Amino acid sequence: MVGAIGCERSSSLGPGPSEGSPRGAHLGTTWHRHRSLPAAPSWTDVVSLLRERRSSSDEAASTSTPAAPGQVFLVGTGPGDPSLLTLRAVQLMQTADVVLYDRLVSDDILQMIHPGARMVYVGKAKGMHSSKQEDIHDLLLQFAEEGATVLRLKGGDPYVFGRGGEELEYLESRGIRVWCVPGITAAAGICAELGIPMTHRGVATSVRFLTGHVRDAPEAQAQLDECISVASDPHTTLVVYMGLTKLRELVATLTRNGLDPATPAVAVERGTTVHQRAVGAPLNEFVDKVERVGLQSPTLLVIGGVCALSPHYPELLASEVIDGQIVPRPRVGRQLLSEAQDREGEGTLA
Ligand SMILES: C[S@@+](CC[C@H](N)C(=O)[O-])C[C@H]1O[C@@H](n2cnc3c(N)ncnc32)[C@H](O)[C@@H]1O
């Protein structure tokens, strides 16, 4: 018997790369839902367009001084719910010339970008042919060199497993000014949604963000194994990004290194979106439960005593499979809050 909580929210993950958009271009193949819009120019057309625009404005200004390069903004968009965007992110979305966006940037957020911006999808999907990081670097550079204000939109926060640091290094070393606009990382957004305090007096004195996925190199794997063994600490909340594929090994290493198999754990797929699904279990039942429910990427794992503090933990533990179908559980987070507010409102009126 398996439990999963479905949560109805106002946003969705899984943006359609706007390769079909008149203002869009697409780099790489993806499993994403596509918008059905007219044919798009390629990103090379977008660069040419910027070049033309720039040379005509240079002529108009009839100056011999070369125009300055543009700037790149690495912008975090949070875990999916648009109401978790920062004001600065929204302001930039209203003014950018070009927007390069990832798989994790939700459709609802993409809709907020002004219609004049050129959209380029550069998402990566595990196991699929997708954009190479070097191509993304190159594109960012080309657009910036043409004088554009470039927005590099990323899910969560650009500097938390977002490769924002690599883009910063590449561009800064080539004379392009880079600014980072922080976003709410999946850990913060999802723990807030489910009522899991990442630290709590007497329960967790530290938090560790860990990746379950490392590049294919023996030293990288050894480094990760070392990190997991150190993380086997009952007073640390462990938040694992990209941890689904290696979940069984991860849990085995944690328990082998002394973490209590009864430690509460929660897995959340597409957190803060209308598609949110979540399950909870003690560590020794966690892997089987996550596999039976069939959670897919993007899924975040939270392991530690703090999970049991969530008011939803009993529901997350509950069994809910009928004929192989996961039955949506009562709604959590914002939905519960707004229902409570509605009731309050009704009370006031009465
Ligand atoms: C490449 S990392 C990007 C992390 C991002 N920069 C952040 O700060 O949240 C992608 C992983 O983040 C986690 N993630 C991001 N958004 C999520 C969401 N809405 N729900 C669940 N997990 C999410 C998943 O573990 C996913 O595999």
PDBQT file of the ligand as one rigid body, heavy atoms in Angstrom, charges set to zero:
ROOT
HETATM    1  C1  LIG A 401      19.515  20.698 -11.585  1.00  0.00    +0.000 C 
HETATM    2  S1  LIG A 401      18.802  20.714  -9.997  1.00  0.00    +0.000 S 
HETATM    3  C2  LIG A 401      18.319  22.408  -9.919  1.00  0.00    +0.000 C 
HETATM    4  C3  LIG A 401      18.085  22.887  -8.525  1.00  0.00    +0.000 C 
HETATM    5  C4  LIG A 401      17.637  24.338  -8.472  1.00  0.00    +0.000 C 
HETATM    6  N1  LIG A 401      18.686  25.207  -8.924  1.00  0.00    +0.000 N 
HETATM    7  C5  LIG A 401      17.165  24.758  -7.081  1.00  0.00    +0.000 C 
HETATM    8  O1  LIG A 401      17.814  25.603  -6.473  1.00  0.00    +0.000 OA
HETATM    9  O2  LIG A 401      16.142  24.228  -6.652  1.00  0.00    +0.000 OA
HETATM   10  C6  LIG A 401      17.292  19.893 -10.333  1.00  0.00    +0.000 C 
HETATM   11  C7  LIG A 401      16.762  19.144  -9.115  1.00  0.00    +0.000 C 
HETATM   12  O3  LIG A 401      16.204  20.048  -8.181  1.00  0.00    +0.000 OA
HETATM   13  C8  LIG A 401      15.089  19.450  -7.540  1.00  0.00    +0.000 C 
HETATM   14  N2  LIG A 401      13.898  20.260  -7.864  1.00  0.00    +0.000 N 
HETATM   15  C9  LIG A 401      13.882  21.456  -8.461  1.00  0.00    +0.000 A 
HETATM   16  N3  LIG A 401      12.631  21.936  -8.546  1.00  0.00    +0.000 NA
HETATM   17  C10 LIG A 401      11.832  21.000  -7.987  1.00  0.00    +0.000 A 
HETATM   18  C11 LIG A 401      10.432  20.893  -7.769  1.00  0.00    +0.000 A 
HETATM   19  N4  LIG A 401       9.586  21.851  -8.125  1.00  0.00    +0.000 N 
HETATM   20  N5  LIG A 401       9.970  19.779  -7.155  1.00  0.00    +0.000 NA
HETATM   21  C12 LIG A 401      10.798  18.800  -6.757  1.00  0.00    +0.000 A 
HETATM   22  N6  LIG A 401      12.131  18.840  -6.949  1.00  0.00    +0.000 NA
HETATM   23  C13 LIG A 401      12.642  19.923  -7.539  1.00  0.00    +0.000 A 
HETATM   24  C14 LIG A 401      14.982  18.041  -8.087  1.00  0.00    +0.000 C 
HETATM   25  O4  LIG A 401      15.711  17.177  -7.237  1.00  0.00    +0.000 OA
HETATM   26  C15 LIG A 401      15.650  18.184  -9.433  1.00  0.00    +0.000 C 
HETATM   27  O5  LIG A 401      16.122  16.940  -9.918  1.00  0.00    +0.000 OA
ENDROOT
TORSDOF 0
